[in-house]
Every structure is written in C-alpha cells, then in structure tokens.
C-alpha cells in the first residue's frame, strides 16, 4: 500500500511518499513541502500506473554521457563510418556540454540552450548533426520507459543555406582531366576524373572498384563494394543502402579503362596510388592534384563530389529521366533524386508549358478553320 509520512529536515517539515512500482518493488520520493503536494504526486503515480505511462525515476538517473555510450553500442544497423561520426559528435560536442547531467534533468530548455550555444562557434550543418544525434539518442530512452518524452525533439535550429552546386560542361571535364594528368604523371588520374564525371560514383565506390567490376562487353561498371574511411583507415563495406547497381559507361571511357587495367588481375583495384598500391584517399587526392587543377581551369573550390553532380547534369542534358538518374546514382528512391537535383529539371517544366501552349494553339487553329468552312458553306 502507498503511504505519506512527515519527517523533519534541515529545511523544516517535509513529506515522503512511499509506493510500489508496476514491478511491485517499493520506492519512495521525498522533499514535498506540504501534504497536499505529496497527495497530488501519489495520485499522478496511480494514474500513470493505471494507464501504462508510469516512468521509473531511478532509471533516468544515468547521465547523458552514460546513456550516449549505451545508445551508440545498440546501433548495429549503422555502418562503421556513420558510427564513427556519431561517436565524434558525442565526444566533441554533446558530452562536454551535457555529459554530466542526469538523463531525467535534461530539459527541453537545456537542449535548446545547448544548440544555441553550439551555433555561436559552429556552422549550421554541425549544429544540425549534433541536434540529430542528441534527439536520436533521447527517443530510445522514451521507448525504454526512462523518460516521459523526448526533450530534444523539434528544437529551433539555425537555417542552413543550400550550397550552390557546380556542374561542369563536357569541355570543362576534359580540361580538368588533362590538368590532373599533368600533375600526376603516369598515375591514370585523368581517367579517374572521367569515371567520376560520367558514372556518378561516390569516392568510396571509386576506391572500392576492382577489375572484375568492369563489364567491357556490356560497357557497364558494377558497384559491388565501397571503401569507408574509419579512424584514418580504409574498411571494405557494402554499397550505400546495401544495394549493388550496374552503371552504363560511355565507350570512350570504357576504352581508356581497358588500357588502364591491362595486365592487372581480376581482384586488383582499378585505381590505386602508384607509390603505396593502396586505394586513394579523397583528401590526399584533392590536396596533391585536384585542387590546383580545378583552380587552373578557372573553378577554384571545386570538390570531387561535384563531379557526381556533373554526371547528373550531363545525363539529364541527354534526356535521362528521374528514375534512370536514381538507378545510376544509387539513390534509395526517386524522391531523393528529385529533391537533390530538382533544378536540373526546370527546363522540363518549360518544355511542358511550351507543349501545352502548342496544343492550345493547334486546337484554336482547327476551330478557326472549321468556322471558316461553315461560313463558306452558308454563303
């Protein structure tokens, strides 16, 4: 049975509520200033137990840092690279500011203060990532019966300015490939530029590409694995979203690939560093060859990922639709493709308007012709 008892403390007369939790174990809560406050609390406990919404306060005494460690250890669904990024956000941003706070005391106001303070020293993208990790970790605590709600959900976050994508023309791709080749003589990295720009591979997929993945008969490139950089080391993994795909490759690129892999074994990587014979790191490639080459052709600040955008642009320019583009780029859905590259289809909208206008003009012309015939027949 539940009970309310008075006791003396240094602050004066206080009340303690003793009750049983749903698991029948006895617990108590102290510190109520009046008996009425204690009675209201006990009534709320009874209602929560009856409705199945009871939250055991002892289970929320774990600190934010302790809970983050528990949460991350349960994310078997994430790739190692995603886990590594989550661990970094937790170690560098969340734990220093919130780690010592008990889970039950992490209020919505404190979460909002955290992201607001973070915004003063980090870019909006980093703030969004930290808020996403924090909110994602709080929801399992709600599901586990440790918290009544997620205090980090729907926080007010800084607006993110969309970075304007850069799309290269055919000639700019050729110029960039030549500029890279001049800087990395004998490495075949000019061909690497062509592969990125005409297949839309992600860098990890390019690094994971093996000779056996090149289908010269069908002129296809098969994406079967990707290389992830985790803790400064490469790890083999399945492609993003765990879906293999087959990408059509222009004949001139396939012909150069045939020459490039001549003498290599089926399991050999297509592109490796001549010095280490290891897959090439994106950061190293940009530092030693790509950045200066991009500046030389008049596009400073270009990133290798923007060659993926270029592939999308070139494909749309020759008539590729959203579904074809989705399959080529390996997006999980056509909705993602359209969201990322909606601006590439603006001309399609203009074409729709022009065709509709043409249809209406055609109908009016037929109607006018019919009216003229009727008039002539009457005369």
Order of alpha helices (4+ residues) and beta strands (2+ residues): beta-beta-beta-alpha-alpha-alpha-alpha-alpha-alpha-alpha-alpha-alpha-beta-beta-beta-beta-beta-alpha-alpha-alpha-alpha-alpha-alpha-alpha
